[in-house]
Amino acid sequence: MRTQFPAAHTENVTVVGWLLQVAEMHGELMEFNEFLQKQLLSRESQLKHLTEELVSLRGPVSTYDKMPDLCTFCVYLFSPTCRF
């Protein structure tokens, strides 16, 4: 029968503790990744919806490839003010 030295036992406990911390952090990162993926899908869906709404209001949106100068690209928005 082998006997473990006290230093080896302390090292094993330290390694096990470290592995538990790493496993916990991995779980937290997986949850955060899932949250970010859902948020990305939601924002992409919202962007698609807003783009379709913009197209229905003003026509097709120009792409940056077709425009010679980005400074000439303007979007005019009319915002009526409420006066009481």
Sequence and secondary structure as in RCSB ss.txt:
>XXXX:A:sequence
MRTQFPAAHTENVTVVGWLLQVAEMHGELMEFNEFLQKQLLSRESQLKHLTEELVSLRGPVSTYDKMPDLCTFCV
YLFSPTCRF
>XXXX:A:secstr
     HHHHHHHHHHHHHHHHHHHHHHHHHHHHHHHHHHHHHHHHHHHHHHHHHHHHH     GGG S GGG   
         
